Amino acid sequence: MSTANGSDSVRFYDFADFRIDVQRHRLLRNGEPIAIKPKALETLLALVENRGRVVEKDDLMSRLWPDTAVEEANLTQNVFVVRKVLGEAPGEQKFIATHARRGYEFVGEVREVRPEEGQTSLESEPATRLSPLLWRNRVALGMLTIGVVAVAVALAAEWSRWRSADTASHISAIAVLPFRNVSADPEQEYFADGMTDAVIADLASISALRVVSRQSVMRYKSSQKSMRDIARELGVDALIDGSVSRVAGRIRLTVQLVDGRTDDHLWAHGYDRDLGNVLSLQGELARAVAEAVRVTVTELEHGGLAKRRPVDPEAYDLYLRGLYFWGRRGEEGLLKSLAYYQRAIDRDPTFALAYAGMALTYNPLAVQGFMPAADARPRLRAAAERALALDPGLTEAHMALATVTAHGWDWQASERAWMQILERSPNNATARLWYGWLLESLGRFGEGLAERERAVAADPLSLQNNTALGSSLYLIGRYGNAVSRFQLTLELDPHFPASHSGLAWNYLKMGMRQEGVAALEESVRLSNGDTRMVAALGYAFGVAGRPAEAKAILETLEKRSRQRYISPIFLAWVHAGLGQRDAAFARLEEGYREGSPGLLRIKADPPLEALQTDPRFRELLLRMNLPVQ
């Protein structure tokens, strides 16, 4: 690490009441030596030498431990000790400024003292003619200093625990920032992202904590924003920041807990485990964080986090790859995800998380019309039931079963399942989102809106949650509010197709047909021709008085359906837009016979609203066990 100020010829660095004696490697205050660990003093010296610029964490660690692999927590502890010795109050950055996720900067005013300048008032220590009494005092001081160092370290650790406990008592909402991949292989990025997802899921299982979802935190990957800014934007009290690497069958994870309101470092720890024990590591980390923030972990939750069987390392790697592609969504991503989960199960048939991941992948494949219900539904149920047989407390598997229950038109059983999930995990934003989806399918739009609002409150930057809230506002007729919500979501990510289509439904309802068509055209473009979006555009062409274009889309979809599966519900949308009621009901009947999940939203799908006055619509609702007004 280079130094910015030519320190080779500097004997002392003076700042405030302090002096660093470079040659004797010690720190003084008002001329009196201060007890400080050598590594902590070296940390301070490195920052002072490079004052005025950010010193990256990796550079500091390379200087302090040049031939040793250490965890980032060691550096964090050194900086903590330096701050304590310099008298910085918690949250104060008088001398050392923290640059989130990057490093540290010495911001105090420094004066260099070179040999030719001699000694100054901060140190008046004659080098010769020490009296016997003074010599004995120096020896005693040296011995005392050794003891004081040990006591100082112990007191610093105790102060850290006290400060953490005092601050942490007010922490109830937390976010896990994307772990940094610090391995030499950039291809391991999926592993770091997967570990982030896994830790989020484990923390979310603690009912006393509100944990922000993956979708919201991933936007801060490689972000240069301060911890305070990130915490404020996410609406949380604290952040978990960390790095992960996988080397020779072992996983090294370094994490720190930061108070998002003060930038205080509340807790830090490093883990080094065999990769086969990664699930136990994740549970251990979740329990440690819960203890650090002083929230109650129920006996059931503690058992779920503690009872983790070893997993085959290759199976876990395949699972993380599946999780990575599941997060990308779309037909291609979901199918790749499914393939990786299957390979993980083939490698380790007792890996419950892989079965749960498979179940949660079959659901969007069916609902979004990428796979026939007859193929997806039994596989979804079998995977979820197998996951629960292996791990009865696995939330993901319970959620998958709750969704597939609705696929069979057993709405009451599905609602009971969701209520049980939320009783165990009241802060689970995804469960709130999906329960709201169920309520809207039942026509209980006001209740659905309340759940969507809770989901957004729990996870305010989630594109999916905000888009769902916009859809809920549409269903209760608050079109202006819905437009505002979709526009807000597009400010977060202008490339999110579902927000453009959500805008379109409101524009069409408000008579802004040209704008509605334009929004759906953008949605089709951004989704790479997603079938659902193409069908919606066909509907919009129909109601906008552009039948030729609507018929062209219908012809394209029908031709495509002869080559691969296309949900008949999407074809019904285009027929409805063209005013072809008989053809639309024929397609809906086809969907009913195959048990298409596309029918689950029959009471809430905008393209089907014009059909609701037809007696055939009421008769279909009765057969699906849906309430009829």
N, C-alpha and C positions, 0 to 999 in steps of 0.2 A: 504494500500500500504506500503510495507516494505521500510526501508531506508538502504542504503548500507554502511553507514559510522558512525554508532553509534551516532546520532545527539542529543540524549537526554542530554548529558553533554556538548554540544557545546553552547557557548554564542554568538559568532560571526562567520560569514562566510565572508572572505575577498577575493575579486577577482578584478583585475585591480584597479580602483580607488574607488570601491564600497565596502560597508560593509552591511551585513544583521544582524541587531540586533534581535536575536531570541526571547529574553525575552520581549522586548518592541515592537516587531513586527513592525519594520520600516526599511527603506532602507536609507542609507547615501552615499553621494559621497564627498570624501575629507573632511569628518567630518560633512558635512551639510546635514540635512534631505531632502529627495526628496519626493514630493507628488506622491503617487501611491495608487490605489484602493486596499482595503484589499484583495479582491479575486485575484487581479493580483499579489500582493506580496506573497500570499499563493502559487500561481502557480509557481513563481520564487523559493520560498523556497523548494517546492517539487522537482523541477528539480535539484536544487543545492544539496540537500540531496542525490539524486540518480544519481549524476554526473557520467559520464562514461558509462552509460547504457541507453537504450531507455525506457522511461516511456510511457506505452501504454495510449492512449486517455481515454479508459474506466476507467483505474486506477486513472488517474488525475481527471476525473469527479466525481468518487466515493469519492475521498478525499475532493474535493472542495464543492460538493453538496451531502453530504451523505444521506440525507433523502428527496431529491427532484429530480424529473425527469426533466431534462433540455435538451435543444438541444445542439448539438456539436458546433453550431455557438457561444455559450457563451464561450466555451473554446478557440476557435479560436480568439475571440476578446480579451480575457485575454492575450494570448500569444502575440498578436499584440501590446497591451499596454506595456507589459514588454519589448519587443524589442525596442519600441519607447523610453521608459524611459532609457534604457541602451545605447541608441544612435546608435543602429544598422541601417545601411543604408538599403534601400530596396534591397532584394536579398542577403544581407550579412548575414553570419551565424557565427559571431565572438564568440557569447556566446551560442546561442540556435540553434541546428541543427534540421531541420524537416525531419522526416522519413516518406515518403509518405504512407498514409493510415494506419499508425501504431501509431505514437506518436512523442515525442520530446526528445531531449537529450541535457543536458548542457555540453558544450565542453570546457568552459573556465577553466583556472587553478585556483583552490580554496585552500585557507589556512584556516584551522579551528583554532579558538581561544577559549580556554577553560578558565573557571573562574580563575584557578591558574596562568594563564599567564598574567592576568590583562589587562589593556587597552593599546592600541597601538596608534600610531600617527594619525590613521584615525579618532579617536574620543577622544578628550580631554575635557570631559564634567564633571566638578565637580558636585557631587551629593548634596553638602550642601553649605551653606553660599551664596545663591543667593542674589544679591543686589536688592532693590526695582525696580530700572530701568530695570535690567535684567529680573526680574520676570514679569514686565509689557510687556517686549519685547517677553518673552516666551508665555504669554497669547495671545498677538497679533499674534505671529507666528502660534500658534495653530489655531486661527480663520482664519488666512490667508491660512493655509494649507488646511482647509476644502474647502475654495473657490477655491484654486489652483487645488484640486482634480477634482472638477466639470469642471473647465476650461480645465484641461489636458484631461479629457475624451472627452469634446467637440472638442478640437483641434485634438485629435487622430482620432476621427470620421471624422472630416473635412479633415485631412491629408490623411486618407484612401480613402475618396471620390476623392480628388485631384489626388492622386497617381493612383487610379484605372482609372480615366478618362484619365490621361496622358498615361498610358501603354495601356489601352484598345483601344485607337484610332487606334492601329495597329493590332487588332485582327480581322481576317476574317475566320479563320478555327478553329473548336472546336471539342472536343470529350467528350462524356459522359461516364465516367468509370462505370462499373457495380456497382449499389448501393449495399451496404452491408445490409444484413438482420440482424437487431439488436433486433429482437423479441426473445422471449424465445423458439419459435417453429421453429426448423430447416426445418419443412415442408413448411414454408412460403417462401422458397427460390424462388419459381416460382413467388411469388408476387413481390419480389425485382427485379427479372429479368424483369418482365412485366412492372414495373414502369420505369425501364431503357429504355426499348423499346419505351414506350409511350412518354417519354421526348425527346428521339432522334427524333421520328416522328414529334413532335411539333416544335422542333428547326429546323428540316429539311424543314419545311414549310416556313421558313423565307429565302427569295431568296438571301439576302445579306450575309448569313452565309453558309460556307461549313461544313457539319456535317458528321463525320465518322459513318459508319453503325454499327449495332449491331454485325455482324459477326466479324468485326475487333476488337471491344473493348472487347468482351467477353473473348478473350484470356488473358486479364489482370485481370480477376477475381481472387482475392486473390494474385495478383502479389506483390512481394516485390521490384520491380524496382522503381527507383526514378521518380518523376513527369517529370523531364527533359528528362530522357531516354524514357519514354513512349511518351511524346510529339514529341520527335525527330523521333522515329520509326513510329509514325502515321502521321507525317508531319503536325502537327497542332500548332497553337499559344497558345492555352489555353485548360485547362481540367476542367471538372466539376466532382467533387468527392462528394459522399454523402452516407447517410444511411437512411433506411426506416424501419418503424415498423407499424404494424396494431394491435391495442388494443381496444377491446370493441366498435367496430363500428367506430373507428376513425383512421386516418392515420397521422403519424408523419414523416415528411421528413426534413432532415437537409442537406443542400448543401453548397458547397463552390466553388468559381471560382478561379483557380490557373493559373498564367502565366507560361506556360510551358517552357519559355526561361530563366526565372529568379527565379522560385519557389516562387515568390511573391503571397501572398493571396490578391486577388483583391476585393473579395466580398464574404459575407457569409450570410445565412439566414436560419431560421427554420420555418417550417409550421406545423400547427396542425389543421386538418380539419375533419369534418364529412366525412365518406367514400363516402356518396352519392354525395359529391361535388368534387370528385377526378378529374374529367375532368376539372373543373374550376381551380383547383389547378395547374394542368399541364400547362394550358394555361397561368396562372399567372406567373409561374416559367419561361416559355419560354420568356414572355415579359420582366421579370426582368433581365434575362441574356442578352437579346438584348439591354436593356438600359445600363447594366453594361459595355458591350463591345462597346457600342455606334455605333450600326449598325441601318440602317433605316428599319423600319417595315412598309410596305405599308398599306394603309387603308384597302384593302381587307384582307391582312394577319392578321392585328390587329383584324378585325371583326371575322375572323375564330377562333382566339385564345380566344377572349373575350366571344363570344356567345356560352356558353357551358351549356346545360341543365343538371339538376341533373340526376344521373343514379342510378338504384337500386343496392345497394352494392353487393348483391349476384350475380346479372347479371354481374357486373364488375369483380368479382372474377372468374366467369366461363369464361369470355372473356380472362382474363390473363392466365388461364390454357390452353385455346385453343391456345393462342399466343405462349406459352411455347412449346407445342407439334408441332406447325407449324414450329418452328425453328429447330426441330430435323429432319424434312423432312422424306423421306422414306414413304412407303405406310401405315405402321402402325401408324406412327406419324401424317400423314395427316388425316387419318380417325378419330383418337382420337381428333384431332384439330376440325374437322368438327362437331363432336358430342358435344363438349363443346360450340362451337359457337351457335349451334341449341338450346342448353339448356339456353344459355344466352338470346337468342331471345324469347324463350318461357317465360322466366321470365320478360323480358322487351322488348315488341315488337317495341319500338321506339328507340332502341339502335343502332344507325347508324354504329358504329365501328364494332359491331358483324356481321352485314350484310356484311360489306366490308371485314372482315376477312374470312367469309364464301366464298365470291366470289373469293378471292385470293387463297383459298384452292382448290376450284374446278379446277382452271387452271392447277396446276401441276398434279393433279389426272388424268386429261384428257391427257395432253401433255406427261406425262411419261407412259401412257398406263395402268393406274390402273383402269380406269373407262371409259365405252363407251362414245363417244362424245354425243350421243343422250341423255344420262342421264345427263352428266356434263354441256353441253353448255347452255341449257335453265335455269338450276338452277343458273349457274354463272351469266348470264345476269339478271335474276330476282333479285338476291341478290344485285348486283351492282346498279341496277336501284332503288331498294328500299332504299339503303344506300344514294344515291344522292337525293332522294326525301326528306329524313330526314335531310341531311346535304349536300347541293349542292357544297360546297367547299372541300369535303373530297377527298384528293389526292389518297388514296388507292383505292377508288371506281372508280375514273376516270381511273386509271391504269388497273383495272380489265376489264372495258369496252373496253379499247383500245386493250387488248389481245383478247377478245372474238369476236371483230369485225373482226380481222384477221382470226379467225376460220371459218368464213363464206366466206372466200376468198375476202373480201372487203379490199384490201390492201391500197388503197388510203385513205379511211376513217380512217383506223387504223393509218396510218402515220400522218394524220392531228391531230388525237387525241394525239399522242405522242408528236408532235411538240407543241401543246397547253399546255400539261403538263410541258414540258421543258421550255416553255416561262414563266410559273408561278414559276417553281422550277428548275432553271438552274443548281443548284449544287446537285440535287438528283441523287446520283450514281446509284441507282436501276433503275430509269427511263432511264438513259443513257445506262445501261446494256441491258435493254429490247428493247429499240429503236434500238440499234446495232443488236440485235437478229433479229428484223424485217427487217432491211436493208440487212442482210446476207440472209435471206429467199428470198428476192427479187433478190439476186445475185449481190448486190452492195457491194462487199466485201471490197473495199477500204474505203467506207464511214462507213461501219460497224466497221472496224478496228479503225477508228478515234473515234467513240463513245466508243468503249471498252477502248481505251487509256484514254479518258476523265474519264471514270468510275474508272479506276485504279488510276488516278491522284487524284480523289476526295476521294477514299477509298483504300489506297495502300496495306493494309494487308488483304483485303477480299479474301478468297479462291475462291469464286464464280467469282469475277471480274478478278482475275489473270488467272483462268482456262479458262474463256471466251476469254481473250486476247490471250492466247495460241492457242485456236481454230481459232481465226481470223487470226493469223499469218500462221497457216496451210493452210487456205483457199486461201491466196495470194501466197502460194508456198515458204514461208520462213521457211522451216522445221527446220533448225538448231536453228533459233531464237525461234521457237515454243517449241522445246525440252528444251531450256534454261529456258523459262518461266515456263513450267510445272515442271522442276526440282526445280526452285526457289519456286514454290508454295508448293511442297512437303517438302521443308525445313521448311516451316511454319507449315505444318501438314502432316506428312508422311502417315496418315490414310485416306486421302481424296480420295474416289474412282474415282471421275471424272478426277482428275489430272493423275491418272495411265492410265485411258482409253485414255485421250488426248495424253499421251506419246505414247501409243500403235499405234494410227493412224499414227503418224509421223514415228515411226519405220517401220511400214508396208510399208509406202510410200517410205521410203529410202531403202527398200529391206532387212531390218533387221527383218525377219519374226519370228525367234525364240524369239528375245527380245520383239516383239509385242505381241506374244501369252503370254509370261510370264507376261507382264504388265497387260493384260486383265484378266489373271487368278488371279492376285493380286486384281484387281478391283472387280471381282466377290466375292472373299473372304471377302474383306472389306465391301462390300455392302450387305452381307448376302444373296447372290444369287439374287440380283435385276434383274428383267426380262430383262431390257435394257442391262445390262452388260453381262448377259448370252447369249443374242442374238448376241452381238458384238463379244463375244468369239467364237460363232459358225461360224460367218463370217470369223474370223481370222484363225480358223482351216481349213476352206475351201480354202482360198487363200494361206495358208502355206503348202498345199499338205497333209493335214491330214483329208481326207474326212470322214473316219469312225467316227472320233470324232465329226465332224460337223454334220453328220447325226444323231448321238446319241442325240445331243443337240436339233436338229430339232424335233426329235421324242418326246423328253421330253416336249418341248414347245407346240407341238400339243396336247399331252395328257393333259397337264395342261389347255389348252384353252377349253377343253370340261368340265372342272370343274369350271372355273372362267374366267373372261375376260382377254384376252391377245391381245394386239394390233396386227392386221395383218401386220403392218409395220415391226415389229420385226421379224416375220417369213420371210418376204421378204428379210431382211438382210442376213439371213442364206442361203436362196436359191441363192442370188446373189453371196455369197462367194463360193458356190458350182458350180457356172456357170450355174445354172438352170434358165435361163432368163424367159421362159414362166411361170414357177411357181412363180417367183418373181413378174412379172407383174400382175399375177392373184391376188396375195395378195395386191399389190398396188391398183388394181381396187376395191378390197373389201374394202380397207381403204377409197377410194374416195367415195364409195356409203354410207358409214356410217359417212362421214365427219370427219375422224380421224385427230386430231391435229398433229399426228405423221407425216402427210404429209407436214406440214408447212415448214419443213426444207428439202424438197425433193431436192432442188438445193445445199444444203450445207452438207448433210449427207454423210460422207466418204463411207459407205457401198454401196451407190447407184451410186457412180461415174461411175462405169463400165457400167451402164445402160443408161447413158446420150446420147450415140451415136445411140441408138435404136429409130426409128421413133415413137414408142409407148410412149416413154418418153416425146417427144416434144408435142404430142397430149394431154397427161395428163397435161402438164404445161398450155396449152391453156385453157383447161376446168377449171383449177384452177385460171384463170386470172393472171397467172404469166408471166413475160416477157420472150420471146424466142429469143435467139441470132441467 
